[in-house]
C-alpha cells in the first residue's frame, strides 16, 4: 500500500523534478551524470532534487519517511 502511495505522490511532481529524482535515487546516477544526460547545469539538478523532495514530502506527509 505504501508503495502505491509513494508512486502516486511521485506522479504529482513536475516532470523535471520527477525525472531527476528517479535518475538519482532509482537509477543511482550522480549529479554530474544527470547533468550530462539532461543537459542542465549541476546546480539546477541539485535544485530539482531539493524541490522535488520537498514537494514529495509535503504531499506524502512529513511522517511518511519516518516509518
PEWOTA-V786867 format. One record per helix or strand of 2 or more residues. SS is the DSSP state (hx for helix, st for strand). FROM is the first residue (numbers start at 1). TO is the last residue. Records with the same first field share a line. If there is no record, write none. Layout:
SS->FROM-TO  FROM-TO
This chain:
hx->2-12  15-26  31-38  42-60  64-66
